[in-house]
Amino acid sequence: MALTVSLRRVLLLLLMTTIFILMLLYWNQDGMKPQSFLVEKSMKRRADVNMRPPIPDEKLWTYKCENERCVRHSYPTHAGGGAPADRRIPFMTCAMTCGEVNIWPHPTIKTAISSVSLKFTMEDVQLRMDTPHSAVETQFKQAFAYFLSDLRRIQRLPSAAENSDGAAVVGREAATDDKAAVRSPLSVQQKLEEQQQQAQLEQQNLQRNRARRHIPDAGDVGSETVSTYKSRHKRRHVDIGRALSNNLGDNLAPAAILSSVFNTRRHCDVDTLLVEVEVHKSGEIYLSLDTDESYKLSVAHERRTINVHITANTFYGARHALSTLQQLIWYDDDDNLLRILSKAIIVDTPRFRYRGLMLDTSRHYFTVEAIKRTIVGMSHAKLNRFHWHITDTQSFPYVSKNFPEMAIHGAYSEHETYTFEDVRDIAAFARLHGVQVIPEIDAPAHAGNGWEWGPKRGFGELSLCINQQPWSFYCGEPPCGQLNPKNNNTYLVLQRLYEELLNATGPTDYFHLGGDEVNLECWGQYFNDTDLRGLWCDFMLNAMARLKIANNNVEPRVVSVWSSGLTNTKCLPSSRFAVQVWGGSTWQENYDLIDNGFNVIFSHVDAWYLDCGFGNWRSTGEGACSPYRTWQNVYKHRPWERMRLNKAQRKQVLGGEACMWTEQTDEYQLDNRLWPRASALGERLWSDLDDDREFDVVPQDVFKRMSVFRNRLVELGLEAEPIFPKFCAQHPGECI
């Protein structure tokens, strides 16, 4: 008997010792830290506790699905008389399981979902890839790291940077370099650096695992055909989810041990969420106008495993499927866990191949972090072209390798510039999010400040009418500036700029030359004996020829210009040029361009100009477009329907693009000027749902999905504006 008691004491002591050691491992994973570090980390954790999540918990309410609509009810608390009889249902759980699918943009071919959801945590997520294309595998794994990081954020777990060194900044000022003084909450730059580290660690772990398991590297496939690859390997599955999850934060591995000891995972419904991805057909990693962006996504539940199966023909289709999968997942604020629908089948493909968003970074400068944050929003809305209007007559922020004088003379300050490395970094980031970067150096008009250095370097006058007054005689808005069409060095400079930007952004079959709002009065001061309209035609054709040289003597399949009074002069061949139509949707030029055989991208000022409606910014001239374009205006605009285009004419419509000119917008307003209005364009161009309602009346289910999607953007750190009072969000259908 005494022996039994002693044995029990020994076992109890061993258990307590084990728990103590595990606690030490949990709190001191990085080794012994100095006392100052521990104090700093403790203070940061206290600050974290005091931080309000972007979407506050709503413990006072529970929701019930009644007639396919979520109805809010008061939820009794212990203070109100004992434990409640029913479990509280958070709004998102109700919204995702009640009624129609809550995905934005709405899938186009097939959608079937379950009304049952399952709880899991992000450490349960694994990835298994099946592709013979090593470049696709590498790129998708990097994209998957961003997906996991988003899940981490949705689950409200501390970031890896916060866990590893306590260096994350809590609050609005999260400056991580000397170029960016202001950040939005939970800086995207911090997130990006964290994810790059994660990808590197994951790759190292993967290589070690391959060495142990004798798995050949993806690059070893080399020149094998798909059939040879399949016959030799059948299916080469690379499980990387665990490695990625572990690398997302130092605490995850010890936390898993502790959760096993204390049984804290007992609330999860599953142990594994396995994402299987198949991309067999194409190995392309750069987006083109012919890229197949379709995908198939299925979710199934078996025992304690959720199986997610993604099939796509290209990386971009698989990437869009990942964005859709993320919208099948949400945070349960009652259990502090993630939820996913237990069953789903989605088959999806876009209606239009060009779904763009333009940002002007000349009239105001935007940090690299702000641009990347914009691309994140585009990815979730399935917009696929980031049109970067990088320069204009107001400023030239790009630091050219060949002509650094342009930024010296044209940038607002030495801190408000973009280097070649910045452009390349943004383009690579965009590819991982399914987005192509299309840079534009506007020419020949909108080119003033930054071009005045020519005479000092022996290049002659590269631009004319720079800052000339009265400006209203020589340009559309101040300051003036228009390239010199009779100086061969002007074309040489453009060629070098095109070379740099093409090298930074990668292979493309689409390029934008600018070409709008040429002021003939400016040129007339210097070339009064010349056909000025013909001079514009010559300029655009010369610019096209220089673009071909810059692109290794390969002419891009589509070269785009802005619409103007000159684009219908028939000097530009419609087989080589597309026109981005920015004028009014009822203007005659819309019909003329289609009749003349041009492919078009619609950006109508009366629907898809997101900078309109904020008043006039100067005392003379027409300086503002009004009224404000609501998200309903954006969503309801279907120019191909209003123009009554036939089937052949519709093929000439490549797609559309929302434009954000920035005379009255800088980084402080960017998010709420863009979102969620730009996402309305995302659904219009991806889904183009039929709508026979007049004017700007939007169906109730669209309001419901838009409200949820807006909250998802906020959850990811984008400061999207609300679409109605929060009461209406909590009471779907009662305000519309």
Secondary structure, 3 states (H helix, E strand, C coil): CHHHHHHHHHHHHHHHHHHHHHHHHHHCCCCCCCHHHHHHHHHHHHHHHHCCCCCCCCCCEEEEECCCCEEEEECCCHHHCCCCCCCCCCHHHHHHHCCCCCCCCCCCCEEEECCCEEEECHHHEEEEEECCCHHHHHHHHHHHHHHHHHHHHHCCCCCHHHHHHCCCCCCCCCCCECCECCCCCCCHHHHHHHHHHHHHHHHHHHHHHHHHHCCCCHHHHCCCCHHHHHHHHCCCCEECHHHHHHHHCCCHHHHHHHHHHHCHHHHCCCCEEEEEEEECCCCCCCCCCCCCCCEEEEEEEECCEEEEEEEECCHHHHHHHHHHHHHCEEEECCCCEEEEECCEEEEECCCCCEEEEEEECCCCCCCHHHHHHHHHHHHHHCCCEEEEEEECCCCCCECCCCCCHHHHHHCCCCCCCECHHHHHHHHHHHHHCCCEEEEEECECECCCCCCCCHHHHCCCCCEECCCCCCHHHHCCCCCCCEECCCCHHHHHHHHHHHHHHHHHHCCCCEEEEECCCCCHHHHHCCCCCCCHHHHHHHHHHHHHHHHHHHCCCCCCCEEEEECCCCCCCCCCCCCCEEEEECCCCCCHHHHHHHHCCCEEEECCCCCCECCCCCCCCCCCCCCCCCCCCCHHHHHHCCHHHHCCCCHHHHCCEEEEEEEECCCCCCCCCHHHHHCCHHHHHHHHHHCCCCCCCCCCCCCHHHHHHHHHHHHHHHHCCCCCCCCCCHHHHHCCCCCC
